[in-house]
Amino acid sequence: MTAKAESQYDAYYQNLPIAIEHVTPVTFPDTSVNLKAYFKKYQINPQAGTLCTEAIQAAIDELAQAGGGHIIVPRGTWKTGPIVLKSNIDLHLNKGAVLLFTEDKTQYILPDKKGNVPSKARPCISASKAENVGITGQGVIDGQGFYWRPLKYKKLMKGSEEDKAVWAYAKSLGGKCVPNGKDTLWYPYNLKAELGVTNIGSSPEEQENYRYHLVNITDSKNVLVEGVTLRNSPKFHLVPARIQNLIIDNITVDCPWWAQNGDAMDIGNTQVCLVVNCKVSAGDDGICMKGGVGQSGLERGPNSDFLICNDTVFRAHGGFVIGSEFSGGMKKMVVKNCFFDGTDIGLRFKSAPGRGGICEDIYCEDIVMRNIREDAIFFESGYADKAVGRSATAGDNKEAFFPDWAHFTFRNITAANVRNFVNATGLKNMPVHDLVFENIHVYGVLKEPLKLKYCKSFLFKNCSYTGGTSNDINNCEKIIYNSKDLTE
């Protein structure tokens, strides 16, 4: 349970294309408190489904007051409501331990000590304005997201027979089906009484607005998430925002591909971060960088000094992603030695006017992709961020904060079975520009190898592809492919 030696982290920073600041190991006091004693004190009966919330929170609060240390979650399944971590606390889940967050939605909107009722459900695990925070071990954190997430009928019908059966199972629980254009949405609203799941909104759409994340840590310093499995979040699984010194090491995110807004990781406005040795299956984006919307995002600062390496992403909308909101900017970022297998897009960069920002020194290298449903590399400057049944970008200021996709280097990448090699669409007043592609080899392109609009100054060196139709290049300048300008 002790933090890794600094030299172990330093080894990941060898032979990088740019110098980036190294993470610092996160350490905790040696004191350990096993929750068994608290479960006994609070008469917790896991077989009866007794909630452990009060016992777990008491252990955290008392250990934090005593100076901190490790809270040990023993083997077994322990049902709980939302818990809040404090400074100098490591929540350590032993092998075989499962923190199962209750399906009772009312537990997530209980009034605080001042009587205030939250406008959104509380995260299952949260921390704010803390220092030295850990979630470690070999256990599982399960958000029981099926009781929160809507389902799209057409999405499920595109899957396997097992996936199609999810729709029938959902309807067997009750719920409410609502037309959504040419599709149908199922909401976990008005579920059968015997399930004991109370509505927390006056309509399915209002209840949907409460849905929140599994782990949300904000405005903190020195955060370690290591070894654990995160699964079945109500929304995003791991959301660290405005963190100084963040380490995400050897975690697993296990989420069905059809889970609405089932992002694995969304890291925002964070300085100095290492994401290493992780395995991800997601219902939306895999390893995603965020940076806030508009002026507030800019004021919170950039994502900077990031190393993302030795990670595997299976099903996800994108393997490595920036956006859609990144007004704070993206700087000094290296994605290296990663494997994407079965993602919709390999490297996905999406934004729109009102939520864009500046990119500087972004390197993606030594990456292998296969069975990519759409594009190996994708840029979009007119992305429409749609929440379930509504637009999430309607309030954005479309006259400022344009996405400035520039200064990316893609190197030593192999991809097999993709729709397009590069699919990039900029804006007329802000093209995607100054990108370098070197030693990239793509096999089995199904459609246009290069599909480009409003792009400028792309340099391809020693690149190749097989298959595909002719390129589709419009309103572009200086697209140099193996010494030939494709715009002349």
C-alpha positions in Angstrom: 0.0 0.0 0.0 3.0 2.3 0.1 3.5 4.6 -2.9 5.9 3.5 -5.6 9.5 4.8 -5.5 10.0 7.9 -7.6 12.5 6.0 -9.8 9.7 3.7 -11.0 7.8 6.7 -12.3 10.9 8.3 -13.8 11.4 5.3 -16.0 8.3 6.1 -18.0 9.8 9.5 -18.9 12.8 8.1 -20.8 13.2 8.9 -24.5 10.3 11.3 -24.9 10.1 13.7 -27.8 9.8 16.7 -25.4 10.7 17.4 -21.8 7.7 17.3 -19.5 7.5 17.6 -15.7 7.5 14.3 -13.9 4.8 13.3 -11.4 5.8 13.1 -7.7 4.8 9.9 -5.8 1.8 10.3 -3.5 2.4 9.1 0.0 0.2 8.6 3.1 0.8 8.0 6.8 1.4 4.4 7.8 -1.7 4.1 9.9 -4.3 1.6 8.6 -7.9 1.2 9.7 -9.8 -1.9 8.7 -13.5 -1.2 8.1 -14.4 -4.5 9.7 -14.4 -2.8 13.1 -16.7 0.0 11.9 -19.0 -2.5 10.2 -19.4 -4.3 13.5 -19.8 -1.1 15.4 -22.6 0.1 13.0 -24.2 -3.4 12.8 -23.7 -3.8 9.1 -25.3 -6.9 7.6 -24.2 -7.2 4.0 -26.6 -10.1 3.4 -29.5 -7.8 4.3 -28.2 -5.0 2.1 -27.6 -2.7 5.0 -26.0 0.5 3.8 -22.4 1.1 5.0 -22.4 4.8 4.2 -22.3 6.0 7.8 -19.7 3.5 8.9 -17.4 4.3 5.9 -17.7 8.0 6.3 -17.1 7.9 10.0 -13.9 5.9 9.5 -12.7 8.4 6.9 -13.5 11.4 9.0 -11.9 10.0 12.2 -8.7 8.9 10.4 -8.4 12.2 8.6 -8.7 14.0 12.0 -6.0 11.8 13.4 -3.6 12.7 10.6 -4.6 10.3 7.8 -3.6 6.9 6.5 -5.2 3.9 4.8 -8.9 2.9 5.0 -9.0 -0.9 4.3 -12.1 -2.2 2.6 -12.1 -6.0 3.3 -13.2 -8.8 1.0 -16.9 -8.8 0.4 -19.7 -6.8 -1.2 -20.5 -3.6 0.7 -23.5 -1.5 -0.4 -23.1 2.2 0.3 -24.3 5.6 -0.6 -22.0 8.5 -1.6 -18.8 9.0 0.4 -16.4 11.9 0.6 -12.6 11.5 0.9 -10.4 13.8 2.8 -6.8 14.9 2.8 -4.2 12.3 3.6 -6.7 9.4 3.1 -6.1 6.4 0.9 -9.2 4.3 0.3 -7.7 0.8 -0.2 -9.8 -2.0 -1.5 -8.5 -5.5 -0.8 -8.8 -8.1 -3.5 -12.3 -9.4 -3.5 -13.7 -6.2 -2.1 -16.6 -4.6 -3.9 -18.0 -1.1 -3.0 -21.5 -1.4 -4.5 -23.2 2.0 -4.7 -26.9 1.9 -3.9 -29.6 2.0 -6.5 -31.6 4.2 -4.1 -31.3 7.5 -5.9 -32.6 9.5 -2.9 -29.3 8.8 -1.1 -27.5 11.0 -3.6 -29.6 14.1 -3.1 -29.9 14.2 0.7 -29.6 17.7 2.2 -26.2 18.7 3.5 -25.6 19.9 7.0 -27.0 23.3 6.1 -30.1 21.8 4.7 -29.2 22.5 1.0 -30.4 19.9 -1.5 -28.0 19.4 -4.5 -29.1 20.3 -8.0 -27.2 17.1 -9.2 -26.8 13.8 -7.6 -23.6 13.6 -5.6 -20.7 11.5 -7.1 -20.4 8.1 -5.6 -16.9 9.0 -4.4 -15.7 12.6 -4.2 -13.1 14.8 -2.8 -12.6 18.6 -3.1 -9.8 21.0 -2.0 -7.9 18.1 -0.6 -4.2 17.1 -0.6 -2.8 13.6 -0.8 -5.9 11.5 -1.8 -5.8 7.9 -2.9 -8.1 5.2 -4.2 -6.0 2.0 -4.5 -6.0 -1.8 -4.2 -7.4 -4.7 -6.2 -11.1 -4.3 -5.5 -14.0 -3.1 -7.5 -16.1 0.2 -7.3 -19.5 -0.4 -8.9 -21.9 2.5 -9.5 -24.9 0.4 -10.6 -25.4 2.7 -13.5 -28.1 0.7 -15.1 -30.5 2.3 -12.6 -29.5 5.8 -13.9 -28.7 5.7 -17.6 -31.1 5.9 -20.4 -30.9 3.4 -23.3 -31.1 4.0 -27.0 -33.1 1.3 -28.8 -31.4 1.6 -32.2 -27.9 1.5 -30.6 -28.7 -1.8 -28.9 -30.2 -3.3 -32.0 -26.9 -2.8 -33.8 -25.1 -5.1 -31.3 -25.0 -8.8 -30.6 -28.0 -10.9 -29.5 -26.8 -10.4 -26.0 -26.8 -6.6 -26.5 -30.3 -6.8 -28.0 -31.5 -8.7 -24.9 -30.6 -5.7 -22.8 -33.6 -3.8 -24.2 -36.0 -6.5 -23.2 -34.4 -6.7 -19.7 -34.7 -3.0 -19.2 -38.4 -3.0 -20.1 -39.0 -5.9 -17.7 -37.9 -3.6 -14.9 -40.6 -1.1 -15.8 -39.3 2.3 -16.8 -40.6 4.7 -19.4 -40.0 4.7 -23.2 -39.9 8.2 -24.8 -39.8 8.9 -28.6 -36.5 10.6 -29.6 -36.6 11.5 -33.3 -36.5 8.2 -35.2 -35.3 6.4 -32.1 -36.8 5.5 -28.7 -35.2 6.2 -25.3 -35.8 4.0 -22.3 -35.4 5.8 -19.0 -35.1 4.1 -15.6 -38.1 6.1 -14.4 -41.2 4.7 -12.7 -39.4 1.3 -12.2 -41.4 -1.5 -10.7 -42.3 -0.9 -7.1 -40.6 -4.1 -5.9 -37.2 -2.7 -6.9 -37.5 0.0 -4.4 -36.0 2.6 -6.7 -37.7 6.0 -6.1 -37.8 8.7 -8.8 -36.0 11.9 -7.9 -37.5 14.0 -10.7 -40.9 15.0 -11.8 -40.2 13.6 -15.3 -37.6 11.2 -16.9 -35.9 14.3 -18.4 -35.7 16.1 -15.1 -34.3 12.9 -13.4 -31.7 12.6 -16.2 -30.4 16.0 -15.2 -29.4 14.6 -11.8 -27.2 11.8 -13.2 -23.5 12.2 -12.2 -20.1 10.6 -12.0 -18.6 7.5 -10.2 -15.4 9.2 -8.9 -15.1 13.0 -9.0 -12.0 14.7 -7.4 -11.7 18.5 -7.8 -9.4 21.3 -6.9 -6.9 19.0 -5.2 -3.2 18.2 -5.1 -1.4 14.9 -5.2 -4.0 12.3 -6.3 -3.3 8.6 -6.8 -5.8 6.2 -8.4 -4.1 2.8 -8.6 -5.0 -0.9 -9.2 -8.8 -0.7 -8.8 -11.6 -1.6 -11.2 -14.2 1.1 -11.9 -17.4 -0.2 -13.5 -21.0 0.7 -14.3 -20.9 4.4 -13.5 -24.1 6.4 -13.7 -22.2 8.7 -16.1 -18.4 9.2 -16.4 -16.2 6.9 -14.4 -13.2 8.9 -13.3 -13.3 12.7 -13.4 -10.3 14.5 -11.9 -10.5 18.3 -12.5 -8.2 21.1 -11.5 -5.6 18.7 -10.0 -1.9 19.4 -9.3 0.1 16.1 -9.7 -2.2 13.3 -10.7 -1.2 9.6 -11.1 -3.6 7.0 -12.6 -1.8 3.7 -12.6 -2.9 0.2 -13.6 -6.7 0.7 -13.3 -9.4 -1.0 -15.2 -12.5 0.7 -16.4 -15.2 -1.8 -17.3 -18.3 -0.3 -19.0 -20.7 -1.6 -21.6 -20.2 -0.1 -25.0 -23.9 1.0 -25.2 -23.8 2.9 -21.9 -24.9 6.4 -22.5 -22.2 9.0 -21.6 -20.1 6.1 -20.2 -16.7 7.8 -20.5 -13.8 6.1 -18.8 -11.6 9.0 -17.8 -12.2 12.8 -18.3 -9.3 14.8 -16.9 -9.7 18.6 -16.9 -7.5 21.6 -16.3 -4.9 19.5 -14.6 -1.1 20.1 -14.4 1.4 17.2 -14.3 -0.3 13.9 -14.9 0.7 10.3 -15.6 -1.8 7.7 -17.0 -0.1 4.4 -17.3 -0.8 0.7 -17.7 -4.6 1.1 -17.8 -7.2 -1.1 -19.5 -10.4 0.6 -20.7 -13.7 -0.4 -22.2 -16.1 2.5 -22.3 -19.6 3.5 -23.5 -18.2 6.8 -24.8 -14.7 8.3 -24.9 -11.8 6.3 -23.5 -8.9 8.5 -22.2 -10.3 12.0 -22.6 -8.8 15.4 -22.0 -11.1 18.3 -21.0 -10.4 22.0 -20.5 -13.6 23.8 -19.6 -15.9 26.0 -21.7 -15.2 29.6 -22.7 -13.8 32.1 -20.2 -14.2 29.9 -17.2 -12.2 27.2 -18.8 -9.4 29.6 -19.8 -9.2 30.9 -16.2 -8.8 27.4 -14.8 -5.6 26.8 -16.8 -4.5 24.2 -19.3 -4.0 20.5 -19.2 -0.2 20.4 -19.3 2.7 18.0 -18.7 0.8 14.8 -19.5 2.3 11.4 -20.2 -0.2 8.7 -21.3 1.6 5.5 -22.0 1.3 1.7 -22.0 -2.5 1.9 -22.0 -5.1 -0.3 -23.8 -8.5 0.9 -25.0 -11.1 -1.6 -26.3 -14.6 -0.4 -27.1 -14.9 3.4 -26.9 -15.9 6.3 -29.1 -12.2 7.3 -29.1 -9.0 5.8 -27.7 -7.3 9.0 -26.9 -9.5 12.1 -27.1 -9.4 15.9 -26.6 -12.7 17.8 -26.3 -15.2 18.8 -26.8 -14.5 21.5 -24.3 -10.8 22.6 -24.0 -10.8 26.4 -23.7 -8.1 26.2 -21.0 -5.8 24.7 -23.6 -3.7 21.6 -24.1 0.1 21.8 -23.7 3.1 19.5 -23.5 1.3 16.2 -23.9 2.7 12.8 -25.0 0.7 9.7 -25.8 3.0 6.8 -26.3 3.0 2.9 -26.5 -0.8 2.6 -26.6 -3.0 0.0 -28.2 -6.6 0.7 -29.4 -8.7 -2.4 -30.4 -12.3 -1.9 -31.6 -12.7 1.8 -30.8 -14.9 3.9 -33.1 -12.0 6.3 -33.7 -8.4 5.9 -32.7 -7.2 9.4 -32.0 -10.2 11.7 -31.7 -10.1 15.5 -31.4 -13.5 17.3 -31.3 -14.6 20.8 -30.5 -16.7 23.7 -31.7 -16.8 27.5 -31.5 -17.4 28.6 -27.9 -15.5 25.7 -26.4 -12.2 25.5 -28.2 -8.7 26.5 -27.1 -5.0 26.4 -28.1 -2.9 23.2 -28.5 0.9 23.2 -28.1 3.4 20.4 -28.3 1.0 17.4 -28.6 2.8 14.1 -29.6 1.1 10.8 -30.3 3.7 8.0 -31.2 4.3 4.3 -31.1 0.6 3.5 -31.3 -1.1 0.4 -32.7 -4.7 0.3 -33.7 -6.9 -2.4 -35.2 -10.6 -2.9 -36.0 -11.3 0.8 -35.9 -14.9 1.4 -36.9 -14.4 4.9 -38.3 -11.2 7.0 -38.5 -7.6 6.3 -37.4 -7.1 10.1 -36.8 -10.1 12.5 -36.6 -10.4 16.3 -36.1 -13.7 18.1 -36.0 -14.2 21.9 -35.3 -18.0 21.9 -35.6 -18.8 19.2 -33.1 -22.3 19.3 -31.7 -22.2 18.1 -28.1 -25.6 16.6 -27.5 -26.8 15.3 -24.2 -29.6 12.7 -24.2 -32.6 14.3 -26.0 -31.2 17.8 -26.0 -28.3 20.1 -27.1 -25.5 20.6 -24.6 -23.9 23.5 -26.6 -26.9 25.8 -27.1 -25.6 28.3 -24.5 -22.0 28.5 -25.9 -20.6 31.8 -27.2 -20.1 30.9 -30.8 -18.2 34.1 -31.6 -15.1 33.3 -29.5 -13.0 30.4 -28.3 -12.5 28.7 -31.7 -10.7 25.3 -31.6 -7.1 25.9 -32.8 -6.1 22.4 -33.7 -2.3 22.8 -34.4 1.2 21.6 -33.5 0.4 17.9 -33.3 3.0 15.3 -34.3 1.9 11.7 -35.1 4.7 9.3 -35.4 5.3 5.5 -35.7 1.7 4.5 -35.8 0.2 1.3 -37.4 -3.5 0.9 -38.0 -5.5 -1.9 -39.6 -9.1 -2.0 -40.8 -10.2 1.6 -40.7 -12.7 3.7 -42.6 -10.4 6.7 -43.1 -6.7 7.3 -42.4 -7.2 11.0 -41.5 -10.6 12.7 -41.4 -10.2 16.4 -40.5 -12.6 19.3 -40.8 -11.6 22.8 -39.6 -13.3 26.1 -39.8 -13.0 28.5 -42.7 -11.6 31.2 -40.3 -9.6 28.6 -38.3 -8.3 25.7 -40.3 -6.7 22.6 -38.8 -3.1 23.4 -39.4 0.6 22.6 -38.9 0.3 18.8 -38.3 3.1 16.3 -38.9 2.5 12.6 -39.8 5.7 10.5 -39.8 6.1 6.7 -40.3 2.4 5.9 -40.3 1.2 2.8 -42.1 -2.5 2.0 -42.5 -3.8 -1.2 -43.9 -7.3 -1.9 -45.1 -8.7 1.6 -45.6 -12.4 1.2 -46.6 -13.2 4.7 -47.8 -11.2 7.9 -48.5 -7.7 7.6 -47.0 -7.5 11.4 -46.6 -10.8 13.3 -46.0 -9.9 16.9 -45.4 -11.7 20.2 -45.4 -10.4 23.6 -44.2 -6.9 22.2 -43.4 -3.5 23.8 -44.0 0.1 22.8 -43.7 -0.1 19.0 -43.2 3.3 17.2 -43.7 3.2 13.5 -44.3 6.7 11.8 -44.2 7.2 8.1 -45.0 3.5 7.3 -44.7 1.5 4.6 -46.6 -1.9 3.0 -46.8 -3.6 0.2 -48.6 -7.2 0.0 -49.9 -9.6 2.9 -50.0 -11.0 5.1 -52.7 -9.7 8.5 -53.9 -8.8 11.2 -51.4 -11.5 13.9 -50.7 -9.6 17.2 -50.2 -11.5 20.5 -50.3 -10.6 24.1 -49.3 -7.1 23.0 -48.2 -3.6 24.4 -48.6 -0.2 22.7 -48.5 -1.1 19.1 -47.9 2.3 17.5 -48.5 2.1 13.8 -48.8 5.5 12.0 -49.2 6.9 15.2 -50.9 3.9 15.8 -53.2 1.5 18.7 -52.6 -2.0 17.1 -52.9 -3.7 20.6 -53.2 -1.9 21.5 -56.5 
